Amino acid sequence: MPVATSLSHHSIDVASTIDEPPDEYTALLSASKGNMKATACCSSSACSSTTSTAAASHTVIPSLRSLFKSRLGSLLPSFLLGVLIWFGMTPSDELTTTAIRLLAVFISCIFALITTKVEISMLVLTGLTILSLTQSFECNDKATGKLTECRLCGEPNPLTGGIYECQAAKESFMQSLEGFSSSVVWLIFAAFHLGKAVEVTGLGRRLSLLMIKVFGKRTLGLAYAIVLSELLLAPFVPSNTARGGGIVLPVVQSIASTLGSTPAYNANLGGFLMLVGSHSNLLSASMYLTGMAPNPIVLTKAKALFPDIKFGFLNWFIGALLPGLVCAASLPILIRWAMGGKKDRSDEEAELPSSRTPSDSIIKHAQAELDRMGPVSCCEWQLCFVLLMCLSLWVSANYTNLDATLVALVGIVALLLMGTISWKDVASNINAWDTLFWLGGFVTIAEQLSQAGASAFLGHKISQAIDDLGLPAVPALALAYFMTTFMFSSLSAHTVAFVGTFLDAGNALGANPMILTALIAYFGALGGCMTNFSTGSAAMYYAPGYVPRTRWFIVGLQLALFYIVVYMTVGMGWWKILGWH
């Protein structure tokens, strides 16, 4: 479909076509009208009694229907699951009351994310409020300087004979805000605004038109261009969020918009490109030691446990080369298949373009649009300067010691001072503020799960189960490590919480140190494919709304299975050739 035609549909109001379920007031009003008609037809007391019964049934049934169709009703299964965990699990020395409550809220939120359409920010706000009101956080005991359950503040400390010196109500609330001070969360926030600048200045549109002109004869060509961009940038930009959200995502969004795809119209095309961008970001993060911030943690833990292991930058890349390239070559094809392939499932508006579209007319249109845009504007040159500055500072972070978040904020300030963007652009960037809120909340819960010992508890139980079942240590531990990523809203938090536990378990079980380290190193990033909250870049690709939450999870699980199969077959064979076995 030509772009010029598709662009005319941008303003279509799809909300007007959605059938909203009747609210409770409408149901009651309808029932009341039914009562009046029935009463008018009845003259005897027996008839009146019958009418009253019918009226009551007519009132109750629509009310129940309205309740279950409402937001509160859709959350009922998630609430019951949380209550079951909250009150059903017995505290122990390994799993405290606070840890159980945190698990209950976290699992309930995850279940609601999968089964309902309730906004993530609303779920996070509800969870943090419940945890804060019930004092289900870890507080700092001023007497010992150690963490303790907030609910125990003011109670006698059996170890010291004194009391736990902390203020439960005040500190619980303060703990609920801890995630919002995370540098990763603010890096995502800043990256959103860098992306906004790419959109406002027209630079993203210009770059996307150039990519369409070069690769746009096929949709898959655009997808492979995105994958290639990630693979080339990953070794030099150590933050996958800065790389994906600040550099690649704005271009991907511009391509989708240029091709006439919006969340309301022909969303499959934009959704396809968003999924390719998100998953190629995680794949590239797994292939290089410098591809993601927590990757060096794996290397540090492995060398501390296995002093003779040789797994530096070069070995990391060589080990990932063959299985990573197989995944990179297959990724766009698999996602296109998961999105419905070439088949038209309903009508043209819902169709994902096949590999043969966009056609030559699209490329001609791209050239015409470039001619219409004219030469590069002053604002575009300013933005190019800022982006190159950020890229240079990110690459040289080991020498400058500047945090990636600070670099991004410097870029935002520079753009504001030069007038490239305005504060109104920042204030109106709803996706940035929304993501800042819900991701900050998830980081809070993830950190508290780690501090309360819930994450370590699950890791130890998994290791013990592997030993009891007599499963092969390396595949079982690697799979368990991969799947536990589902619990975290930060790949860094997952690495910190579990990498030591799983490597220790592998050492105790006699696992091959090189193979186990490799699998944990690569699966640390690839495991983030399962959710839209596993890392900042995934959250940013999800935020525009091209891909429904359920589809994101389904595609993620399909790719998770694919990655596991590739690394357990192609990867194992490749590592045998390298002499790692």
C-alpha positions as CSV (number, residue, x, y, z in Angstrom):
1,M,0.0,0.0,0.0
2,P,1.5,3.4,-0.9
3,V,2.6,5.5,1.9
4,A,0.7,8.5,0.8
5,T,-2.5,6.6,1.0
6,S,-1.7,5.1,4.4
7,L,-0.8,8.4,5.9
8,S,-4.3,9.7,5.4
9,H,-5.6,7.2,7.9
10,H,-3.5,8.4,10.8
11,S,-6.3,10.4,12.3
12,I,-8.8,7.5,12.3
13,D,-10.6,7.3,15.6
14,V,-10.8,3.7,16.5
15,A,-12.1,4.4,19.9
16,S,-15.5,5.1,18.5
17,T,-15.8,1.6,17.1
18,I,-15.2,-0.2,20.3
19,D,-18.2,-1.5,22.1
20,E,-17.9,-0.5,25.7
21,P,-19.6,-2.8,28.3
22,P,-22.5,-1.1,30.2
23,D,-21.5,0.4,33.5
24,E,-23.4,-0.5,36.7
25,Y,-25.5,2.7,36.6
26,T,-26.8,1.8,33.1
27,A,-27.5,-1.7,34.3
28,L,-29.5,-0.5,37.3
29,L,-31.4,2.0,35.2
30,S,-32.4,-0.6,32.7
31,A,-33.5,-2.9,35.5
32,S,-35.5,-0.1,37.1
33,K,-37.4,0.6,33.8
34,G,-38.1,-3.1,33.6
35,N,-39.5,-3.0,37.1
36,M,-41.9,-0.1,36.3
37,K,-43.3,-1.9,33.2
38,A,-43.8,-5.1,35.1
39,T,-45.5,-3.4,38.0
40,A,-47.9,-1.6,35.7
41,C,-49.0,-4.9,34.3
42,C,-49.7,-6.4,37.7
43,S,-52.7,-5.5,39.8
44,S,-52.8,-8.2,42.5
45,S,-50.4,-8.6,45.5
46,A,-49.2,-11.9,44.1
47,C,-48.3,-10.3,40.8
48,S,-46.5,-7.6,42.7
49,S,-44.5,-10.2,44.6
50,T,-43.6,-12.0,41.4
51,T,-42.6,-8.7,39.9
52,S,-40.3,-7.8,42.9
53,T,-38.5,-11.1,42.5
54,A,-38.0,-10.6,38.8
55,A,-36.8,-7.1,39.4
56,A,-34.3,-8.3,41.9
57,S,-33.0,-10.9,39.6
58,H,-32.8,-8.4,36.7
59,T,-30.9,-6.0,38.9
60,V,-28.4,-8.5,40.3
61,I,-27.5,-10.3,37.0
62,P,-26.6,-7.1,35.1
63,S,-24.7,-5.8,38.1
64,L,-22.7,-9.0,38.4
65,R,-22.0,-8.9,34.7
66,S,-20.9,-5.3,34.9
67,L,-18.7,-6.1,37.9
68,F,-16.8,-8.9,36.1
69,K,-16.4,-6.8,33.0
70,S,-15.1,-3.9,35.0
71,R,-11.5,-3.2,35.8
72,L,-11.9,-4.5,39.3
73,G,-13.5,-7.7,38.1
74,S,-10.7,-8.4,35.7
75,L,-8.2,-8.1,38.5
76,L,-10.0,-10.5,40.8
77,P,-8.1,-13.7,39.7
78,S,-4.8,-11.8,40.2
79,F,-5.9,-10.6,43.6
80,L,-6.9,-14.1,44.7
81,L,-3.6,-15.5,43.6
82,G,-1.8,-12.8,45.6
83,V,-3.9,-13.5,48.7
84,L,-3.2,-17.3,48.4
85,I,0.5,-16.7,48.4
86,W,0.3,-13.9,51.1
87,F,-1.6,-16.0,53.6
88,G,-0.9,-19.5,52.3
89,M,2.9,-19.7,52.6
90,T,4.5,-20.4,56.0
91,P,7.5,-18.2,56.9
92,S,10.8,-19.9,57.7
93,D,14.4,-19.0,58.3
94,E,15.0,-18.9,54.6
95,L,11.8,-17.1,53.5
96,T,10.6,-14.4,55.9
97,T,7.1,-12.9,56.1
98,T,8.3,-9.8,54.2
99,A,9.8,-12.0,51.4
100,I,6.5,-13.9,51.1
101,R,4.5,-10.7,50.9
102,L,6.8,-9.2,48.2
103,L,6.5,-12.5,46.2
104,A,2.7,-12.3,46.6
105,V,2.5,-8.7,45.2
106,F,5.1,-9.3,42.5
107,I,3.5,-12.6,41.2
108,S,0.1,-11.0,41.4
109,C,1.3,-8.1,39.3
110,I,2.9,-10.3,36.7
111,F,-0.3,-12.4,36.4
112,A,-2.4,-9.3,36.0
113,L,0.0,-8.1,33.3
114,I,-0.5,-11.3,31.3
115,T,-4.3,-11.7,31.9
116,T,-5.7,-8.2,31.9
117,K,-5.5,-4.9,30.0
118,V,-5.0,-2.8,33.2
119,E,-2.3,-0.2,32.8
120,I,1.1,-1.2,34.1
121,S,1.5,2.0,36.1
122,M,-1.8,1.4,37.9
123,L,-0.7,-2.1,38.9
124,V,2.7,-0.9,40.1
125,L,1.1,1.9,42.1
126,T,-1.4,-0.5,43.7
127,G,1.4,-3.0,44.6
128,L,3.7,-0.3,46.1
129,T,0.8,1.1,48.1
130,I,-0.1,-2.3,49.5
131,L,3.5,-3.0,50.4
132,S,4.0,0.4,52.0
133,L,0.7,0.2,54.1
134,T,1.6,-3.3,55.4
135,Q,5.2,-2.3,56.0
136,S,6.4,-5.2,53.8
137,F,9.8,-3.8,53.0
138,E,13.3,-4.1,54.3
139,C,14.3,-1.2,56.6
140,N,17.8,-0.2,57.9
141,D,18.3,-1.0,61.6
142,K,20.3,1.9,63.0
143,A,21.4,-0.1,66.0
144,T,23.2,-2.8,63.9
145,G,23.5,-1.1,60.5
146,K,21.8,-4.2,58.9
147,L,18.6,-4.7,57.0
148,T,15.6,-5.9,58.9
149,E,11.9,-6.4,58.2
150,C,10.1,-3.0,58.5
151,R,7.3,-4.7,60.4
152,L,9.8,-5.6,63.2
153,C,10.8,-1.9,63.9
154,G,10.5,-1.2,67.6
155,E,10.3,-4.9,68.5
156,P,13.0,-6.6,70.6
157,N,16.0,-7.9,68.7
158,P,16.8,-11.4,70.0
159,L,20.4,-11.2,68.8
160,T,21.4,-8.0,70.6
161,G,18.9,-7.8,73.4
162,G,17.9,-4.3,72.3
163,I,15.2,-3.2,69.9
164,Y,15.2,-2.7,66.1
165,E,15.8,1.0,65.7
166,C,13.8,2.1,62.7
167,Q,10.5,3.8,61.9
168,A,8.4,1.3,60.1
169,A,5.7,3.6,58.6
170,K,8.0,6.3,57.4
171,E,10.8,4.1,56.2
172,S,8.4,1.7,54.4
173,F,7.1,4.6,52.3
174,M,10.7,5.9,51.7
175,Q,11.7,2.4,50.5
176,S,8.7,2.3,48.1
177,L,10.4,5.3,46.3
178,E,13.9,3.9,46.1
179,G,13.5,2.5,42.5
180,F,12.8,6.0,41.3
181,S,16.4,7.1,42.1
182,S,17.9,4.3,40.0
183,S,20.2,5.6,37.3
184,V,18.9,3.0,34.9
185,V,15.4,4.4,35.2
186,W,16.6,7.9,34.5
187,L,18.7,6.7,31.6
188,I,15.5,5.4,30.0
189,F,13.8,8.6,30.8
190,A,16.5,10.6,29.1
191,A,16.7,8.2,26.2
192,F,13.0,8.8,25.6
193,H,13.6,12.5,25.2
194,L,16.6,12.0,22.9
195,G,14.1,10.0,20.8
196,K,11.7,12.8,21.0
197,A,14.4,15.2,19.7
198,V,15.0,12.8,16.8
199,E,11.3,13.0,16.0
200,V,10.8,16.8,16.5
201,T,13.8,17.8,14.4
202,G,12.9,15.5,11.5
203,L,16.3,13.7,11.7
204,G,14.6,10.4,12.4
205,R,12.4,10.8,9.4
206,R,15.3,11.7,7.2
207,L,17.3,8.6,8.4
208,S,14.3,6.4,8.0
209,L,13.7,7.6,4.5
210,L,17.3,6.9,3.6
211,M,17.0,3.4,5.1
212,I,13.8,2.8,3.1
213,K,15.5,4.0,0.0
214,V,18.5,1.6,0.4
215,F,16.8,-1.4,2.0
216,G,13.2,-0.8,1.4
217,K,12.5,-3.1,-1.5
218,R,11.5,-5.7,1.1
219,T,10.2,-5.3,4.6
220,L,12.7,-7.9,5.7
221,G,15.4,-5.7,4.4
222,L,14.4,-3.0,6.8
223,A,14.3,-5.6,9.6
224,Y,17.8,-6.8,8.8
225,A,19.1,-3.2,8.7
226,I,17.8,-2.8,12.3
227,V,19.6,-6.0,13.4
228,L,22.8,-5.0,11.7
229,S,22.7,-1.6,13.3
230,E,22.5,-3.2,16.8
231,L,25.3,-5.7,16.1
232,L,27.6,-2.9,14.9
233,L,26.8,-0.5,17.8
234,A,26.8,-3.0,20.6
235,P,30.6,-3.4,21.2
236,F,30.9,0.4,21.6
237,V,27.8,1.4,23.5
238,P,27.9,-0.5,26.8
239,S,24.3,0.4,27.8
240,N,21.7,-1.6,25.9
241,T,19.1,1.0,27.0
242,A,21.1,3.9,25.6
243,R,21.8,2.0,22.4
244,G,18.3,0.7,21.8
245,G,16.2,3.5,23.3
246,G,18.4,6.5,22.5
247,I,19.9,5.6,19.1
248,V,18.0,2.8,17.3
249,L,14.4,3.1,18.5
250,P,13.8,6.7,17.2
251,V,14.8,5.6,13.8
252,V,12.6,2.5,14.0
253,Q,9.7,4.7,15.1
254,S,10.3,7.0,12.2
255,I,10.4,4.2,9.7
256,A,7.1,2.8,11.0
257,S,5.5,6.3,10.8
258,T,6.9,6.9,7.3
259,L,5.4,3.7,6.1
260,G,2.0,4.8,7.4
261,S,1.9,2.5,10.5
262,T,0.5,3.8,13.8
263,P,-0.8,2.0,16.9
264,A,-4.3,2.7,15.6
265,Y,-3.9,1.9,11.9
266,N,-1.9,-1.0,10.3
267,A,-0.2,-1.6,13.6
268,N,1.2,-4.9,12.5
269,L,3.9,-3.3,10.4
270,G,5.1,-1.0,13.2
271,G,4.7,-3.9,15.7
272,F,6.9,-6.1,13.5
273,L,9.7,-3.5,13.4
274,M,9.4,-2.7,17.1
275,L,9.7,-6.4,18.0
276,V,12.7,-6.8,15.7
277,G,14.4,-3.7,17.3
278,S,13.7,-4.9,20.9
279,H,14.9,-8.5,20.4
280,S,17.9,-7.5,18.3
281,N,18.9,-5.2,21.1
282,L,18.9,-8.1,23.6
283,L,20.7,-10.4,21.1
284,S,23.5,-7.9,20.5
285,A,23.7,-7.3,24.3
286,S,24.4,-11.0,24.7
287,M,27.2,-11.2,22.1
288,Y,29.7,-8.8,23.6
289,L,31.2,-8.4,27.0
290,T,30.6,-4.7,26.6
291,G,27.1,-5.1,25.1
292,M,25.3,-4.7,28.4
293,A,26.2,-3.1,31.7
294,P,25.9,-6.3,33.9
295,N,27.9,-8.5,31.6
296,P,31.2,-7.9,33.4
297,I,29.6,-9.1,36.6
298,V,29.3,-12.6,35.2
299,L,33.0,-12.5,34.3
300,T,34.0,-11.2,37.7
301,K,32.0,-13.9,39.6
302,A,33.3,-16.7,37.3
303,K,36.9,-15.7,37.7
304,A,36.5,-15.6,41.5
305,L,35.0,-19.1,41.5
306,F,37.1,-20.6,38.7
307,P,40.5,-18.9,38.8
308,D,41.8,-20.8,35.7
309,I,39.0,-19.9,33.4
310,K,39.8,-17.8,30.3
311,F,36.7,-16.0,29.3
312,G,37.6,-12.4,28.4
313,F,36.3,-10.0,25.7
314,L,37.6,-12.1,22.8
315,N,36.5,-15.5,24.1
316,W,33.1,-14.0,25.0
317,F,32.6,-12.8,21.4
318,I,34.0,-15.9,19.7
319,G,31.8,-18.2,21.8
320,A,28.7,-16.2,20.8
321,L,29.7,-15.7,17.2
322,L,28.1,-18.8,15.5
323,P,24.9,-19.2,17.7
324,G,24.5,-15.4,17.7
325,L,24.7,-15.1,14.0
326,V,22.2,-18.0,13.5
327,C,19.8,-16.2,15.8
328,A,20.4,-12.8,14.1
329,A,19.7,-14.3,10.7
330,S,16.6,-16.0,11.8
331,L,15.2,-13.3,14.0
332,P,13.2,-11.2,11.5
333,I,11.8,-14.3,9.8
334,L,10.7,-15.8,13.1
335,I,9.0,-12.6,14.3
336,R,7.3,-12.1,10.9
337,W,6.0,-15.7,11.3
338,A,4.9,-15.0,14.9
339,M,3.1,-11.8,13.7
340,G,1.1,-13.7,11.1
341,G,3.5,-14.1,8.2
342,K,2.3,-13.2,4.7
343,K,-1.3,-14.2,5.2
344,D,-4.0,-11.6,5.4
345,R,-5.9,-12.5,8.6
346,S,-8.7,-10.0,8.4
347,D,-8.3,-7.1,6.0
348,E,-5.7,-4.9,4.6
349,E,-5.5,-2.7,7.7
350,A,-4.5,-5.7,9.9
351,E,-2.1,-7.2,7.4
352,L,1.6,-7.5,8.1
353,P,3.4,-6.7,4.8
354,S,5.1,-9.6,3.2
355,S,8.8,-9.7,2.4
356,R,8.0,-8.2,-1.0
357,T,6.6,-5.0,0.3
358,P,7.2,-2.1,0.4
359,S,7.2,-1.9,-3.4
360,D,9.2,0.3,-5.7
361,S,6.5,3.0,-5.3
362,I,7.5,3.2,-1.6
363,I,11.1,3.8,-2.6
364,K,10.1,6.4,-5.1
365,H,8.0,8.0,-2.4
366,A,10.9,8.0,0.0
367,Q,13.1,9.8,-2.5
368,A,10.3,12.3,-3.2
369,E,10.0,13.0,0.6
370,L,13.7,13.5,0.9
371,D,13.6,16.0,-1.9
372,R,10.7,17.8,-0.2
373,M,12.6,17.9,3.1
374,G,15.5,19.7,1.5
375,P,18.9,20.0,3.0
376,V,19.7,19.1,6.6
377,S,18.4,21.8,8.9
378,C,20.3,23.6,11.7
379,C,18.4,21.7,14.4
380,E,19.3,18.4,12.7
381,W,23.0,19.3,12.7
382,Q,22.7,20.3,16.4
383,L,21.1,17.0,17.2
384,C,23.7,15.1,15.2
385,F,26.4,16.9,17.3
386,V,24.7,16.0,20.6
387,L,24.1,12.3,19.6
388,L,27.8,11.9,18.5
389,M,28.9,13.6,21.7
390,C,26.8,11.1,23.7
391,L,28.0,8.2,21.7
392,S,31.7,9.2,22.2
393,L,31.2,9.6,25.9
394,W,29.4,6.3,26.2
395,V,32.2,4.5,24.3
396,S,34.9,6.2,26.4
397,A,33.1,5.6,29.7
398,N,36.0,3.5,31.0
399,Y,38.3,6.5,30.7
400,T,36.0,9.4,31.6
401,N,34.2,7.5,34.4
402,L,31.0,9.3,33.5
403,D,27.8,7.5,34.1
404,A,25.8,6.7,31.0
405,T,22.7,8.4,32.6
406,L,24.7,11.6,33.3
407,V,25.9,11.6,29.7
408,A,22.3,11.3,28.4
409,L,21.1,14.1,30.7
410,V,24.0,16.3,29.5
411,G,22.7,15.7,26.0
412,I,19.1,16.7,27.0
413,V,20.3,19.9,28.7
414,A,22.4,20.8,25.6
415,L,19.4,20.3,23.3
416,L,17.3,22.5,25.6
417,L,19.9,25.3,25.8
418,M,20.4,25.3,22.0
419,G,16.6,25.4,21.4
420,T,16.7,22.1,19.5
421,I,13.8,21.0,21.6
422,S,11.6,22.9,24.1
423,W,10.6,22.1,27.7
424,K,7.1,21.7,26.3
425,D,8.4,18.8,24.2
426,V,9.8,17.2,27.4
427,A,6.6,17.8,29.5
428,S,4.3,16.4,26.8
429,N,6.3,13.2,26.3
430,I,3.7,11.0,28.0
431,N,5.5,7.7,27.3
432,A,8.6,8.9,29.0
433,W,6.8,9.9,32.2
434,D,4.7,6.8,32.3
435,T,7.7,4.5,31.8
436,L,9.6,6.4,34.5
437,F,6.8,5.6,36.9
438,W,6.1,2.0,36.3
439,L,9.7,0.9,35.7
440,G,10.9,2.8,38.8
441,G,8.2,0.9,40.8
442,F,9.3,-2.5,39.4
443,V,12.9,-1.8,40.2
444,T,11.9,-1.1,43.8
445,I,10.1,-4.4,44.1
446,A,13.0,-6.3,42.3
447,E,15.6,-4.8,44.7
448,Q,13.4,-5.6,47.7
449,L,13.0,-9.2,46.5
450,S,16.8,-9.5,46.4
451,Q,17.3,-7.8,49.8
452,A,14.6,-9.9,51.5
453,G,16.3,-13.1,50.3
454,A,13.4,-14.2,48.1
455,S,15.5,-14.3,44.9
456,A,18.3,-16.2,46.6
457,F,15.7,-18.6,48.2
458,L,14.3,-19.5,44.7
459,G,17.8,-19.9,43.3
460,H,18.8,-22.3,46.1
461,K,15.6,-24.3,45.7
462,I,16.2,-24.6,42.0
463,S,19.7,-25.9,42.6
464,Q,18.6,-28.3,45.2
465,A,15.8,-29.6,42.9
466,I,18.3,-30.2,40.1
467,D,20.5,-32.2,42.5
468,D,17.6,-34.2,43.9
469,L,16.2,-35.0,40.4
470,G,19.6,-36.1,39.1
471,L,19.4,-33.7,36.1
472,P,22.5,-32.8,34.1
473,A,23.9,-29.7,35.9
474,V,24.8,-27.4,33.0
475,P,21.6,-27.6,31.0
476,A,19.4,-27.5,34.0
477,L,21.1,-24.6,35.7
478,A,21.3,-22.6,32.4
479,L,17.6,-23.2,31.7
480,A,16.7,-22.2,35.3
481,Y,18.8,-19.1,35.0
482,F,17.1,-18.2,31.7
483,M,13.6,-18.7,33.1
484,T,14.1,-16.7,36.3
485,T,14.7,-13.6,34.2
486,F,10.9,-13.5,33.9
487,M,10.8,-12.3,37.6
488,F,12.9,-9.2,37.1
489,S,12.4,-5.7,35.7
490,S,16.1,-5.2,35.4
491,L,18.6,-7.5,33.8
492,S,21.3,-6.0,36.1
493,A,19.2,-6.9,39.1
494,H,18.8,-10.4,37.9
495,T,22.5,-10.8,37.2
496,V,23.4,-9.5,40.7
497,A,20.8,-11.6,42.4
498,F,21.4,-15.0,40.7
499,V,24.7,-15.3,38.9
500,G,26.7,-16.1,42.1
501,T,24.1,-18.5,43.3
502,F,23.9,-20.5,40.0
503,L,27.7,-20.5,39.5
504,D,28.2,-21.8,43.1
505,A,25.6,-24.4,42.5
506,G,27.3,-25.5,39.2
507,N,30.6,-25.7,41.0
508,A,29.1,-27.9,43.8
509,L,27.4,-30.1,41.1
510,G,30.7,-30.5,39.2
511,A,29.6,-28.6,36.1
512,N,32.0,-27.7,33.3
513,P,33.0,-24.2,34.3
514,M,33.6,-22.8,30.8
515,I,30.3,-24.1,29.3
516,L,28.3,-23.0,32.4
517,T,29.8,-19.6,32.4
518,A,29.2,-19.2,28.7
519,L,25.5,-20.2,28.9
520,I,24.9,-17.9,31.9
521,A,26.7,-15.1,30.2
522,Y,24.6,-15.3,27.0
523,F,21.3,-16.2,28.7
524,G,21.6,-13.2,31.0
525,A,20.6,-10.9,28.2
526,L,18.6,-13.3,26.0
527,G,16.3,-14.2,28.9
528,G,15.0,-10.7,28.8
529,C,13.1,-11.6,25.6
530,M,10.1,-13.0,27.6
531,T,8.6,-9.8,29.0
532,N,8.2,-6.1,28.1
533,F,9.6,-5.0,31.5
534,S,12.9,-7.0,31.7
535,T,15.1,-4.1,30.6
536,G,14.7,-0.4,29.8
537,S,15.0,-0.9,26.0
538,A,12.2,-3.5,26.0
539,A,10.0,-1.1,28.0
540,M,10.7,1.7,25.5
541,Y,9.9,-0.4,22.4
542,Y,6.7,-1.5,24.0
543,A,5.6,1.9,25.2
544,P,4.4,3.3,21.8
545,G,1.6,0.8,21.8
546,Y,2.1,-1.0,18.5
547,V,2.2,-4.5,20.1
548,P,-0.5,-5.6,22.5
549,R,0.8,-6.9,25.8
550,T,-0.4,-10.5,25.3
551,R,1.2,-10.7,21.9
552,W,4.5,-9.4,23.2
553,F,4.6,-12.2,25.8
554,I,3.6,-14.9,23.3
555,V,6.3,-13.8,20.8
556,G,8.8,-13.5,23.7
557,L,8.1,-17.1,24.8
558,Q,8.4,-18.4,21.3
559,L,11.8,-16.7,20.8
560,A,12.9,-17.9,24.3
561,L,12.3,-21.5,23.1
562,F,14.2,-20.8,19.9
563,Y,17.2,-19.3,21.7
564,I,17.4,-22.2,24.1
565,V,17.3,-24.7,21.3
566,V,20.0,-22.9,19.2
567,Y,22.4,-22.4,22.1
568,M,21.9,-26.0,23.4
569,T,22.6,-27.4,19.9
570,V,24.5,-25.1,17.6
571,G,26.2,-23.4,20.6
572,M,27.3,-26.7,22.2
573,G,28.7,-28.0,18.9
574,W,30.6,-24.7,18.3
575,W,32.1,-24.7,21.8
576,K,33.2,-28.3,21.3
577,I,35.0,-27.2,18.2
578,L,36.6,-24.4,20.2
579,G,37.8,-27.0,22.8
580,W,35.7,-25.7,25.6
581,H,34.3,-29.2,26.5
